[in-house]
Amino acid sequence: MRTSLMTWWRTAAAVLILSCSLSAGAATPKGDWLLLPERVWTADGDVVHAGWAVLVHDGTIAAVGPAASLHAPADARRVELPGATLTPGLIDLHSHLFLHPYNETLWNDQVLTEPQDYRTLLAAKHARDTLLAGFTTLRDLGTEGAGFADVSVKRAIEEGLIPGPRLFVATRAIVATASYGPGPRGFRPDLTLVGGAQEISGVDQAMAAVREQAARGADWIKIYGDYRVGPDGATAPTFTPAELRALIDTAHQIGRPVAVHAASDAGVRMAVEAGVDSVEHGYGASEATFKLMKQHGTAYEPTLTAVESTAEYFQNYVPGKSEPTERMREAEQAFRSALKLGVTIGNGSDVGVFRHGENWREPAAMVADGMTPAQALHAATDVAAKILRQSQRFGRIAPGLAADLAAFSGDPSTQIDALQHPVFVMKAGLPYLTPAATP
């Protein structure tokens, strides 16, 4: 009994400490801030500006320019950031807050054995880790078996109950019947299992699912356009053209953009022809299909880090030592084709497959596969904001936009690995990480 009581008190104390740390940022007043980094990268062009500063007033960027030209109120709080580069807050367009790395717990086991309450609490921690890494906005593409809990996490962040990035959520995601795990493949046919997404068949069910998810709070609609349903597990399209068109047209009619998971060339092409707004993964897409994406203005999130991470977990790949796997080479080739053809590429990592807070790995992977550091920064700031249809709210350092800002030791516009070292994070004018409070 005594042991149980002590365990209870330790657990309660841990929860209290976590709660206090989570709410600390939200209690900070807005007011005026004068940020004084060594340099500023605004996302308007590629140039980094030495000696510039940023003035923030009540959550909005009031001015940016040479430090001597800014006139801050006498009571403005000054933040010195020597050696650091201030950038717009970073954006990850493909995340899964309700997942954690598969080398900790396999996907099936997370969906089938971890209670939704636990997964929601874990998602709150993941949101905090993401924000402290300098990512002030996430598009979260599916709760993977946790229902509509992402809507509640988003609300808790917006109300200041927990710290986290701005969330654009997709709730359950939509899949073709019997195409996506945990079942039915590999499990007894008489079992009824929790699904990783909402299953539909036919045009009527497609329209109903989109309308339901939008009503529940989905900002985007996420569709699995292909999956491992072919002979011997080959990746193949899962929906008919009519079903896919019904999903996308219904979403667009009620003002929801659509992201489609598609890894095969046929899956990507079907999605683009049906009018999808962004394609996730696209590893097997041909150059001809990327040309079609360019013509349609379809955005592309390459999720290179997800491929590398699964190679680490399941194929004994060691970064920096092993030769890339066949799947990694395929993903790199797709990325290079899209880059060469001028496809709009946003920063989307599939974080959750790997550890939250390490989102910087995707811009680093894009640089390793052919982007310049400045291009990768654009993909994670103004380009990502444009894909989200939020260019007038955030994504650049410009007067009138939200003060979503991050500073990194060094200069990520020339050395992308500097994104590993955040020293300051502000969202909507509230500081969540400052030099004095850096862990």
Residue pairs with C-beta under 8 A, 6 or more apart in sequence:
18 125
21 128
22 124
22 128
22 161
22 162
22 163
23 160
23 161
23 162
23 163
24 163
25 163
25 430
25 431
25 432
26 160
26 161
26 162
26 163
26 430
27 160
28 430
28 431
30 58
30 59
30 428
30 429
30 430
31 57
31 58
31 75
31 76
31 77
31 429
32 55
32 56
32 57
32 58
32 62
32 72
32 73
32 75
32 76
32 77
33 55
33 56
33 76
33 77
33 78
33 79
33 403
33 426
33 429
33 431
34 53
34 54
34 55
34 56
34 70
34 72
34 76
34 77
34 78
34 79
35 53
35 54
35 55
35 56
35 79
35 81
35 86
35 405
35 407
35 424
35 426
36 53
36 67
36 78
36 79
36 80
36 81
37 52
37 53
37 54
37 81
37 84
37 85
37 86
37 407
37 424
38 50
38 51
38 81
38 82
38 83
38 84
38 85
39 48
39 49
39 50
39 51
39 52
39 84
39 85
39 86
39 411
40 48
40 49
40 52
40 53
40 54
40 64
40 85
40 86
40 87
40 397
41 47
41 48
41 49
41 85
41 86
41 87
41 377
41 397
41 411
41 412
41 413
42 49
42 64
42 88
42 396
42 397
42 398
43 87
43 88
43 377
43 378
43 381
43 382
43 395
43 396
43 397
44 382
44 396
44 397
44 398
46 372
46 374
46 378
46 413
48 85
48 411
48 413
48 414
49 66
51 66
51 67
52 64
52 65
52 66
52 67
53 64
53 65
53 66
53 67
53 70
54 61
54 63
54 64
54 86
54 397
54 403
54 405
55 61
55 62
55 63
55 64
55 70
55 72
55 76
56 62
56 403
56 405
56 426
56 429
57 429
58 429
59 402
59 403
59 428
59 429
59 430
60 400
60 401
60 402
60 403
60 429
61 397
61 398
61 399
61 400
61 401
61 402
61 403
61 405
62 399
63 70
63 399
64 70
64 397
64 398
64 399
72 78
79 424
79 431
79 434
79 435
80 435
81 407
81 423
81 424
81 435
83 409
83 410
84 407
84 408
84 409
84 410
84 423
84 424
85 407
85 408
85 410
85 411
85 412
85 413
85 418
86 397
86 405
86 406
86 407
86 424
87 134
87 377
87 381
87 397
87 405
87 406
87 407
87 408
87 412
87 413
88 381
88 382
88 394
88 395
88 396
88 397
88 404
88 405
88 406
89 134
89 135
89 136
89 137
89 165
89 381
89 394
89 404
89 405
89 406
89 425
89 426
89 427
90 133
90 134
90 135
90 136
90 137
90 347
90 359
90 363
90 380
90 381
90 406
90 419
91 135
91 136
91 137
91 138
91 139
91 346
91 347
91 380
91 381
91 384
91 385
91 388
91 395
92 130
92 135
92 137
92 138
92 139
92 347
92 348
92 349
92 351
92 359
92 362
92 380
92 384
93 139
93 278
93 301
93 346
93 347
93 348
93 384
93 387
93 388
94 139
94 141
94 259
94 280
94 301
94 303
94 348
94 349
94 350
94 351
95 130
95 138
95 139
95 140
95 141
95 348
95 349
95 350
95 351
95 352
95 356
95 359
96 140
96 141
96 142
96 143
96 144
96 350
96 351
96 352
96 353
97 123
97 126
97 127
97 130
97 138
97 140
97 150
97 153
97 352
97 356
98 119
98 120
98 122
98 123
98 143
98 144
98 145
98 146
98 149
98 150
98 352
99 107
99 110
99 144
99 352
99 353
100 110
100 122
100 126
100 352
100 355
100 356
101 309
101 313
101 352
101 353
101 354
101 355
102 309
102 310
102 313
102 353
103 312
103 313
105 114
107 144
107 181
107 196
108 181
108 182
110 119
110 144
110 145
111 144
111 145
111 181
111 182
111 194
111 196
112 145
112 182
112 193
112 194
114 122
116 145
116 146
116 147
116 149
119 146
119 149
120 146
120 149
120 152
120 153
123 146
123 149
123 150
123 153
124 153
124 156
124 162
124 164
125 356
126 352
126 356
126 357
127 138
127 153
127 157
127 162
127 163
127 164
127 165
127 167
127 356
128 162
128 163
128 164
129 356
129 357
130 138
130 164
130 165
130 351
130 356
130 357
130 359
131 163
131 164
131 165
131 425
131 427
131 432
132 357
132 422
132 425
132 432
132 433
132 439
133 357
133 358
133 359
133 360
133 422
133 425
134 360
134 406
134 408
134 419
134 422
134 425
134 433
135 165
135 359
135 406
136 165
136 166
136 394
136 404
136 405
136 406
136 425
136 426
136 427
137 165
137 166
137 167
137 168
137 384
137 385
137 388
137 390
137 394
137 404
138 165
138 166
138 167
138 168
139 167
139 168
139 169
139 170
139 219
139 220
139 259
139 348
139 388
140 150
140 167
140 168
140 169
140 170
141 170
141 173
141 220
141 222
141 259
141 261
141 280
142 170
142 171
142 172
142 173
142 196
142 197
142 222
143 149
143 150
143 171
143 172
143 173
144 173
144 196
144 197
144 352
145 182
145 194
145 195
145 196
145 197
147 171
147 172
148 171
148 172
148 216
148 217
150 167
150 169
150 170
150 171
151 169
151 171
151 216
151 217
151 218
153 162
153 164
153 167
153 169
154 167
154 169
154 217
156 162
156 164
157 163
157 164
157 165
157 166
157 167
163 432
165 427
166 394
166 404
166 427
168 219
168 220
168 388
169 217
169 218
169 219
169 220
170 213
170 218
170 219
170 220
170 221
170 222
170 259
171 213
171 216
171 217
171 218
172 197
172 198
172 213
173 196
173 197
173 198
173 222
173 223
173 224
173 261
174 197
174 198
174 200
174 206
174 209
174 210
174 213
174 221
174 222
174 223
174 224
174 247
175 195
175 196
175 197
175 198
175 199
175 200
175 223
175 224
175 227
175 238
176 199
176 200
176 201
176 224
176 227
176 229
176 238
176 239
176 243
177 199
177 200
177 201
178 184
178 199
179 199
179 224
179 227
179 229
179 238
180 195
180 196
180 197
180 199
180 224
180 227
181 195
181 196
182 193
182 194
182 195
182 196
183 191
183 193
183 195
187 193
197 222
197 224
198 209
198 212
198 213
200 206
200 208
200 209
200 243
201 243
202 243
203 242
203 243
203 246
206 239
206 243
206 246
206 247
206 250
207 246
207 247
207 250
209 247
210 221
210 247
210 250
210 251
210 254
210 256
211 250
211 254
213 221
214 221
214 251
214 254
214 256
218 256
219 256
220 256
220 257
220 258
220 259
221 247
221 248
221 251
221 256
221 257
221 258
221 259
222 258
222 259
222 260
222 261
223 239
223 244
223 247
223 248
223 258
223 259
223 260
223 261
223 271
223 276
224 238
224 260
224 261
225 237
225 238
225 239
225 244
225 260
225 261
225 262
225 267
225 268
225 270
225 271
225 276
226 235
226 236
226 237
226 238
226 261
226 262
226 263
226 264
226 266
226 267
226 270
227 235
227 236
227 238
227 261
228 234
228 235
229 235
229 236
229 238
230 236
235 263
235 264
235 267
235 284
236 264
236 266
236 267
237 264
237 266
237 267
237 270
239 247
239 270
241 270
241 273
241 274
244 270
244 271
244 274
245 274
245 275
247 258
248 258
248 274
248 275
248 276
249 275
251 257
251 258
252 258
252 275
257 277
257 278
257 389
258 275
258 276
258 277
258 278
259 276
259 277
259 278
259 279
259 280
259 301
260 267
260 271
260 276
260 278
260 279
260 280
261 280
261 281
262 268
262 270
262 271
262 279
262 280
262 281
262 282
262 285
263 281
263 282
263 283
263 284
264 284
264 285
265 284
265 285
265 286
265 289
268 279
268 282
268 284
268 285
268 289
268 293
269 285
269 289
269 292
271 279
271 298
272 279
272 289
272 292
272 293
272 296
272 298
273 292
275 296
276 298
277 298
277 299
277 387
278 298
278 299
278 300
278 301
278 346
278 348
278 387
279 285
279 293
279 298
279 299
279 300
279 301
280 301
280 303
280 348
280 350
281 301
281 302
281 303
281 306
281 331
281 350
282 290
282 300
282 302
282 334
282 338
283 307
283 327
283 330
283 331
283 334
284 330
284 334
285 293
285 334
285 337
285 338
286 337
287 337
287 341
290 300
290 334
290 337
290 338
290 341
290 343
291 341
293 300
293 338
293 343
294 341
294 342
294 343
297 344
298 343
298 344
299 343
299 344
299 345
299 346
299 387
300 338
300 343
300 344
300 345
300 346
301 345
301 346
301 347
301 348
302 331
302 334
302 335
302 338
302 345
302 348
302 366
303 331
303 348
303 349
303 350
303 362
304 331
304 332
304 335
304 349
304 362
304 365
304 366
304 369
305 349
305 350
305 351
305 353
305 354
305 361
305 362
305 365
306 349
306 350
306 353
306 354
307 325
307 327
307 328
307 331
308 317
308 319
308 328
308 361
308 365
309 353
309 354
310 327
310 353
311 317
311 324
311 325
311 327
311 328
312 318
312 319
315 325
316 322
317 324
317 325
317 328
324 332
332 369
335 345
335 366
335 369
335 370
336 369
336 370
338 345
339 345
339 370
339 371
344 383
344 386
344 387
345 366
345 371
345 379
345 383
346 379
346 380
346 383
346 384
346 387
347 362
347 363
347 366
347 376
347 379
347 380
347 383
347 384
348 362
349 359
349 361
349 362
351 358
351 359
351 362
354 361
360 417
360 419
360 420
362 380
363 373
363 376
363 377
363 379
363 380
363 412
363 416
363 419
364 376
364 416
364 417
364 419
366 375
366 376
366 379
367 373
367 375
367 376
367 416
371 379
373 412
373 413
373 414
373 415
373 416
374 413
374 414
376 416
377 412
377 413
377 416
381 395
381 396
382 391
382 395
382 396
384 395
385 391
385 393
385 394
385 395
385 396
386 395
392 401
393 401
393 402
394 401
394 402
394 404
395 401
397 405
402 427
402 428
402 429
403 426
403 427
403 428
403 429
404 426
404 427
404 428
405 424
405 425
405 426
406 422
406 424
406 425
406 426
407 422
407 423
407 424
407 425
408 418
408 419
408 420
408 421
408 422
408 423
409 418
409 421
409 422
409 423
410 417
410 418
410 421
411 418
412 418
412 419
422 433
423 433
423 435
423 438
424 431
424 433
424 434
424 435
425 431
425 432
425 433
426 432
